[in-house]
Amino acid sequence: MTIHIESLQIDTIIGLLDFERKKEQRIFIDLEATYIYEKGIFINYADLATLIESQIKQAQYELLEEALLEIKESIITCYPSIESLKLKITKPDILKNCHVALSHDWREI
């Protein structure tokens, strides 16, 4: 099975620049995870979204790289049935003429 969470909007402190540390900015998280489904054992996407949002808001990361790696670790710890994971963090408002993003794809966990 593959679970998708697309455009999970979170307002949080994230980034290195002075103004990014003072005021929350909008980010979007996209997730794609494959997992083994067994009857009665499934991944609740609402719980997964809440886990991601809580971690992002509490940690107030400076680097998107750190955010991706720590979110990945939390997810695979909570959901050991996940076999592969793709995460993307988008900052739509940091540059006037584009959205910037960072992503990583873990094929085998």
Sequence and secondary structure as in RCSB ss.txt:
>XXXX:A:sequence
MTIHIESLQIDTIIGLLDFERKKEQRIFIDLEATYIYEKGIFINYADLATLIESQIKQAQYELLEEALLEIKESI
ITCYPSIESLKLKITKPDILKNCHVALSHDWREI
>XXXX:A:secstr
 EEEEEEEEEEE   SSHHHHHS EEEEEEEEEEE  BTTB   HHHHHHHHHHHHHHH  S HHHHHHHHHHHH
HHH TTEEEEEEEEEEEEEETTEEEEEEEEES  
